[in-house]
Amino acid sequence: MIRAILFDLDGTLADTALDLGGALNRLLAEEGRPAVPYEKIRPIASHGARGLVELGFGLHRDAPSFDALRLRFLDHYEDGFRNETVLFDGINPLIEGLHARGLAWGIITNKPMRFTDRLVPTLGFSIPPAVVVSGDTVGVPKPDPRPMQHACAQIGVDPTACWYVGDAERDIVAGRAVGMKTVLADYGYIADTDRPEEWGADLRIATPLQLLELLPR
């Protein structure tokens, strides 16, 4: 029996790509480099600071300058993480539909607490999440299963009674590792080079509200 639906944040509940891209392009401008167009940023947005620094600078994560650039990216994001971020269309009707069925809902994201704790309350969720787990809440991010386990412990629900919805491979890997049913948000930040058909999601949705159609009555 399903008792809770848990979600990724970036690219699943909220469209954060414009603010993430703005931070990247401000950092690139500081370095005298050309801006990256939005159409190249959007598919990478779910990969966070590391993925965007890789995109903008063409650096491997082992490069000596990589971590310093990542930290500077986060400082730029600090200056504009709430400028243009909004919920995807249909998120609040979805959450209200889950509530009407007696299901709890929550967030498990790799976004650091320094942003999540301030962003989530401003997004306008019609029903607040029962739990929010950030990328550094338990010291490790997804695809490690510990954030999933922590979220379930916080709401007192066994992982096997949860569905997890996300738009990245690590979301599906983490959910499956703890026995959750996994749902891939095809409307999210998925690159042309990704192979989502190989990620092993149990279900896929083209819009947020489609999730309600898949839930058992």
Summary of the structure (lengths in Angstrom):
residues: 217
radius of gyration: 16.9
end to end distance: 10.5
largest distance: 56.1
contacts: 712
relative contact order: 0.18
helix: 45%
strand: 13%
